[in-house]
């Protein structure tokens, strides 16, 4: 039996990188669950002509999005 645990629900605000490589924010309009064998992936429909965004690239806060973007940043002193 496969169990699906999504991070966001319809109506939740999510932050993501849009197709123009810019930070953006939108409300979840729909949830897609993709099942192949025992692997489950989730993406969110953001409506209004926006493409869906994979769960791994959708964030609850602007701060979480920034952490993702700058995760590999190395400080040089």
N, C-alpha and C positions, 0 to 999 in steps of 0.2 A: 504494500500500500504506500502510495506517495503522499507526503504531507506538504502542503504549500503554506509558507509563511512569508507574506509580503511586508515590506517596511512601511508602505504608504497605502492609504485608502482613497477612494473617490472623494474629492473635495479638499484633500490635503494640498498645501503649498509645497512645491519642490524647487530646488535650485539645481541648475545644470549648465553645461556648456552647449550653446546652440550651434547650428550648422555654420554660422559665421565666425565660430571660435570665440564667441563672447559669452560672458556670464549672463544667465537669464533666470527668470523665475516665472512659474506658471502653476496652475491648479490642475491636479490629476482629474481627467475626464473619464478615463477608462483604464482597466488593468488587463494586460495580456499575460497569460500563463502558457509557456511553451514546455511541453513534455516530450522528451526523446529518451527511450529506454528508462533508466532510473534518474536521469538528469532533468532538473527543473530550472528554467530561467524565467525571469519576470521582467516585463517592460511596462511602461506607463504611457498612455495616450494623453497628450496635453492639449489636444483640440486645436481649432482655429488654424488648420493647415500646418501646424507644427508636427514634426516627426515624433515618433515615440522615443523614449529614452530608457536605456537599460537600467535596471535597478542599481547596478554597481556604480552608475554615473549620475544618480539622483541623490540629492542631499536635503536634509531637513532644515539646515540653516546656511546662511551665507558664510559663516565661519567654517562649517564643515566642508563647503565647496573650496574655500581658500586653502584649507589643510590638504585637500586632495591635489589641488593644482600645484602647490609648493612642496609636496611630499619629498621630492628628490633634490630640493634646493640645498646646495652646499654653501655655507658661509665662508668667505675668504677674508682673512684679517690682514 
